[in-house]
Amino acid sequence: MASDFEAQLRSVSLRVTRPRLAVLAALRDNPHVDTETVIALVRADHPKVSHQAIYDVLRALTDAGLVRRIQPAGAIARYESRVGDNHHHVVCRGCGAIADVDCVVGHAPCLTPSNDHGYVVDEAEVVYWGTCPDCTCP
């Protein structure tokens, strides 16, 4: 997998570094995590990586399009490595859990606005809100 991450980094002209590889691995294995969780995951294997380095890596990976930053209303920012497919999310109002929802109809951006106001729309962001199975079971 490291070679896949290395290829991804090189494809967007980013240097291959241990912190970048570690963040990509953490996000692959733990989608929809917040910054503090990413820091804990990376530092479990690489204790000398600073908090600031991880913040910088998340910003660089997001800017390069290798990572997606999502922030549902009223929630802290989360990160995921699933990018480029215009998928959506469902968020639990109880515990804040987030799950992916594939785009099920039409072509990207999945939804056609009733009035695009002259914009060239290339992405739609939909957040479904509800209660997850863990929060609905007594």
C-alpha positions as CSV (number, residue, x, y, z in Angstrom):
1,M,0.0,0.0,0.0
2,A,2.8,2.4,0.7
3,S,3.8,2.3,-3.0
4,D,0.2,3.3,-3.8
5,F,0.5,6.2,-1.5
6,E,3.9,7.1,-2.9
7,A,2.4,7.1,-6.4
8,Q,-0.5,9.3,-5.3
9,L,1.8,11.8,-3.7
10,R,4.1,11.9,-6.8
11,S,1.1,12.3,-9.1
12,V,0.3,15.6,-7.5
13,S,3.9,16.7,-7.2
14,L,4.2,16.3,-3.5
15,R,7.3,14.8,-1.9
16,V,7.0,11.4,-0.3
17,T,7.5,11.8,3.5
18,R,6.8,9.6,6.4
19,P,4.2,11.9,7.9
20,R,2.3,12.1,4.6
21,L,2.4,8.3,4.2
22,A,1.2,7.9,7.8
23,V,-1.7,10.3,7.4
24,L,-2.8,8.7,4.1
25,A,-2.7,5.3,5.9
26,A,-4.7,6.6,8.9
27,L,-7.4,8.0,6.7
28,R,-7.6,4.9,4.5
29,D,-8.2,2.8,7.6
30,N,-10.3,5.3,9.5
31,P,-12.6,7.4,7.3
32,H,-14.4,10.5,8.6
33,V,-12.0,11.2,11.5
34,D,-11.2,14.6,13.0
35,T,-7.8,16.2,13.3
36,E,-7.2,15.1,16.8
37,T,-7.9,11.4,15.9
38,V,-5.5,11.7,12.9
39,I,-2.8,13.0,15.2
40,A,-3.4,10.2,17.7
41,L,-3.3,7.5,14.9
42,V,-0.2,8.9,13.3
43,R,1.7,9.4,16.6
44,A,0.9,5.9,17.7
45,D,3.4,4.7,15.1
46,H,5.4,7.8,14.7
47,P,5.6,9.5,18.1
48,K,8.1,12.2,17.0
49,V,5.8,13.7,14.3
50,S,4.6,17.0,15.7
51,H,1.0,18.2,15.8
52,Q,1.9,21.0,13.5
53,A,3.4,18.7,10.9
54,I,0.1,16.7,10.8
55,Y,-1.9,19.9,10.4
56,D,0.4,20.9,7.6
57,V,0.1,17.4,5.9
58,L,-3.7,17.5,6.1
59,R,-3.8,20.9,4.5
60,A,-1.3,19.9,1.8
61,L,-3.2,16.7,1.0
62,T,-6.5,18.5,1.0
63,D,-5.2,21.2,-1.3
64,A,-3.7,18.6,-3.6
65,G,-7.1,16.8,-3.8
66,L,-5.8,13.5,-2.2
67,V,-7.9,14.1,0.9
68,R,-11.4,15.6,1.3
69,R,-12.3,17.8,4.3
70,I,-15.9,17.6,5.3
71,Q,-17.7,19.7,7.9
72,P,-21.4,19.0,8.5
73,A,-23.2,22.0,10.0
74,G,-22.5,22.3,13.7
75,A,-19.8,19.6,13.6
76,I,-16.0,19.7,13.7
77,A,-14.1,19.1,10.4
78,R,-13.5,15.5,9.4
79,Y,-11.2,14.0,6.8
80,E,-11.4,11.1,4.4
81,S,-9.3,9.7,1.6
82,R,-12.2,8.8,-0.7
83,V,-12.1,11.6,-3.3
84,G,-13.1,12.2,-6.8
85,D,-16.4,10.3,-6.9
86,N,-18.8,13.0,-5.7
87,H,-20.3,10.8,-2.9
88,H,-22.3,12.2,-0.1
89,H,-22.7,11.6,3.7
90,V,-25.3,10.7,6.3
91,V,-24.7,12.1,9.7
92,C,-26.2,10.8,13.0
93,R,-27.8,13.6,15.1
94,G,-27.2,11.6,18.2
95,C,-23.5,10.5,18.2
96,G,-22.2,12.3,15.1
97,A,-21.2,9.2,13.3
98,I,-20.8,9.7,9.5
99,A,-21.2,7.2,6.7
100,D,-20.7,7.5,3.0
101,V,-23.7,7.6,0.6
102,D,-22.9,6.8,-3.0
103,C,-24.4,9.0,-5.7
104,V,-27.2,6.8,-6.9
105,V,-28.9,8.7,-9.8
106,G,-27.8,10.8,-12.7
107,H,-24.4,12.0,-13.6
108,A,-22.0,14.0,-11.4
109,P,-22.8,16.3,-9.8
110,C,-25.7,13.9,-9.0
111,L,-28.2,16.8,-8.7
112,T,-29.1,19.3,-11.3
113,P,-30.0,22.6,-9.7
114,S,-33.3,24.2,-10.7
115,N,-31.4,27.4,-11.5
116,D,-27.6,27.3,-11.7
117,H,-27.4,31.2,-11.9
118,G,-24.8,30.8,-14.7
119,Y,-22.4,28.7,-12.6
120,V,-20.7,25.7,-14.2
121,V,-21.6,23.2,-11.5
122,D,-19.0,20.4,-11.1
123,E,-19.9,19.0,-7.6
124,A,-22.9,18.7,-5.3
125,E,-22.5,18.3,-1.6
126,V,-25.4,16.6,0.1
127,V,-25.6,15.8,3.8
128,Y,-28.4,13.5,5.0
129,W,-29.2,13.8,8.7
130,G,-30.8,11.2,10.9
131,T,-30.2,8.7,13.7
132,C,-27.8,5.8,13.3
133,P,-28.8,2.3,14.3
134,D,-26.7,2.4,17.5
135,C,-28.6,5.5,18.7
136,T,-32.0,4.2,17.8
137,C,-31.7,0.9,19.6
138,P,-32.4,1.2,23.4
